[in-house]
Amino acid sequence: MFKQLKSLFIEEDKNAKEKAVKEEVKESEAAEDQDIVPESSTTPVEQPAATTAPTPTQGKVSSKFMDVLLGAMEKNNIEGYDYLEFKKSLKNLAQVGNMDEGTRFQSAFAVAQPLGVSKAKLLETANFYLKILQDEEARFETALKNQRSKQIGSREEHIQKLGQSIEQKQKQIEQLQKEIAINQKEMDKIKSEISSSVTKVESTKSNFVASYNFIVSQIKGDIENINRYLS
């Protein structure tokens, strides 16, 4: 039943089948939406702006998401002749001759009328399946919101915390730089004072040595003269 339902909405291109398989493999390897249940809807979903807005890309019909949506329709299939059976008749008539669209709709309806099918019933059942798809879209948007919160929201929160940490550390760095500048100035002052003190000490030492040598030389001279002149 599912394959029949899928064939009503998807025209299989046999020449592109191999390419489609390769595309599905590529998608399955790169997909990041595996945790989103239901997986998607063919209706484009506008995502909230991220911290850095990604470049918008044109969506494409996904076999995986088509299976989810058609699967929901299959689970809620109405018994008896309804919109889906009418669509099947339309598809069969499309393969017969060169019948235009209006003729196909009228012919399919003519076949359905003896079964008690009215225009109102076709519209009612078509809208029923449309509601099923809209419910799937709502579920997808909820799941997507949760996934965004999980994969993006937490990271944005982490970015905010990192920014606050950086700002705090920057202030600490600025405070340390001020303290370093003060300490450097004080160190330079002390070095200058040491240099001045060394100069004074050396000068004092030199004066002492000069005075010492002056007196000692006289005493030694007197001692020498005493020994020379006195008996």
Secondary structure, 3 states (H helix, E strand, C coil): CHHHHHHHHCCCCHHHHHHHHHHHHHHHHHCCCCCCCCCCCCCCCCCCCCCCCCCCCCCCCCHHHHHHHHHHHHHCCCCCCCHHHHHHHHHHHHCCCCCCHHHHHHHHHHHHHHHCCCHHHHHHHHHHHHHHHHHHHHHHHHHHHHHHHHHHHHHHHHHHHHHHHHHHHHHHHHHHHHHHHHHHHHHHHHHHHHHHHHHHHHHHHHHHHHHHHHHHHHHHHHHHHHHHHCC
